[in-house]
Amino acid sequence: MSKQATENDAIRVKNVCLRLGPLSGVVPDALRFSFEVATTNTVLEGAQLEIDEVPVVVYCPSCEAEKTLTEFVGFRCPDCGGIAADVRQGKELEILSFEIETP
Amino acid sequence: MATRIVEVRHGILKKNDELAHKLRTRFEQSGVFVVNLVSSPGSGKTALLEQTLAALSGTYRAAALVGDLATDNDATRLARSGAPIRQISTGTTCHLEAEMIDSALDGWDLDDYDILFIENVGNLVCPASYDLGENLRVVLFSTTEGEDKPLKYPTIFNSADAALLTKMDLAAAVEFDRDLAVRSIHQVRPELPILDTSARAENGLRDWLAYVTDRIERFRSSPAHAAESLDHESAK
């Protein structure tokens, strides 16, 4: 991202928008902490990390529909209680965009 | 002074997924079937691999890559099987990445092998997110770990192609509830094939060896199809 910011003539990066799913294995608070450490003395220093935490979405074979799991505790359909382990969303670890200041 | 938004829209793991895809194509072209073994530390990956290499060596040309943060103890252990083994020391990294596999294969002619085992770093979290170009991801789950492990670490079980219950010879001693373990696994991945193994008992790997042999044979009869269907879901 530093490289991309520099290529876009950034003086500094104001914020970085990420999309994060609960199954990515990344804990938002730990990411915020390490982001601050990792960006020190780079063009990204001081940038706000805006994390869009998306929920897990699974396909429920009994209901024949995609279901959103508001709180992830296991692969079960919130409506019928059946096992629904076909993951359609929730593994995301993506940089969506970042906002830069240019001269 | 102006501000501007730079659109990126790309997965942080995209680079790994792309390289894994290239590796998968390379493996397919050389006709080498690749198995990625994942589990928590101490669940018996190395013991399983020792016995597996010994059992398969008469039929197939096998090799293995083994990942650890430090030491080459596992590689030394596995080298006794006579199969070519390479240790990947990850330093502080808690998983293997496609790039590490790519570099570790340097100088090996893949055409010389039928099957390549990759013993991942003992960890039930991060290895789930890194596709290594494997054909088969096997998660090991030992009887001493507690039957609810799959519920605590759903992603790795959800991304696996088969689960091995290891150390089954200890099941009675540790009061392992097999039915509960199977239910936990199937809760995160319905219909996942589950095989009981024991690297210490006589014939303790019979089902696993039959399973992996069947998978190798199926791959050999149609490698292109096998590779195509197995690009892991994380590869978006």
Chai-1 contact restraints between the chains, C-beta under 6 A:
chainA,res_idxA,chainB,res_idxB,connection_type,confidence,min_distance_angstrom,max_distance_angstrom,comment,restraint_id
A,N8,B,V6,contact,1.0,0.0,6.0,A-B,restraint_1
A,L23,B,T155,contact,1.0,0.0,6.0,A-B,restraint_2
A,G25,B,V125,contact,1.0,0.0,6.0,A-B,restraint_3
A,G25,B,C126,contact,1.0,0.0,6.0,A-B,restraint_4
A,G25,B,S129,contact,1.0,0.0,6.0,A-B,restraint_5
A,G74,B,L151,contact,1.0,0.0,6.0,A-B,restraint_6
A,G74,B,Q187,contact,1.0,0.0,6.0,A-B,restraint_7
A,F75,B,V188,contact,1.0,0.0,6.0,A-B,restraint_8
A,I83,B,Q187,contact,1.0,0.0,6.0,A-B,restraint_9
A,I83,B,P190,contact,1.0,0.0,6.0,A-B,restraint_10
A,A85,B,N158,contact,1.0,0.0,6.0,A-B,restraint_11
A,A85,B,V188,contact,1.0,0.0,6.0,A-B,restraint_12
A,A85,B,R189,contact,1.0,0.0,6.0,A-B,restraint_13
A,A85,B,P190,contact,1.0,0.0,6.0,A-B,restraint_14
A,K91,B,S234,contact,1.0,0.0,6.0,A-B,restraint_15
A,L93,B,I12,contact,1.0,0.0,6.0,A-B,restraint_16
A,E94,B,G11,contact,1.0,0.0,6.0,A-B,restraint_17
A,I95,B,V8,contact,1.0,0.0,6.0,A-B,restraint_18
A,L96,B,R9,contact,1.0,0.0,6.0,A-B,restraint_19
A,S97,B,I5,contact,1.0,0.0,6.0,A-B,restraint_20
A,S97,B,E7,contact,1.0,0.0,6.0,A-B,restraint_21
A,S97,B,V8,contact,1.0,0.0,6.0,A-B,restraint_22
A,F98,B,V6,contact,1.0,0.0,6.0,A-B,restraint_23
A,E99,B,T3,contact,1.0,0.0,6.0,A-B,restraint_24
A,E99,B,I5,contact,1.0,0.0,6.0,A-B,restraint_25
A,I100,B,R4,contact,1.0,0.0,6.0,A-B,restraint_26
A,E101,B,T3,contact,1.0,0.0,6.0,A-B,restraint_27
A,T102,B,A2,contact,1.0,0.0,6.0,A-B,restraint_28
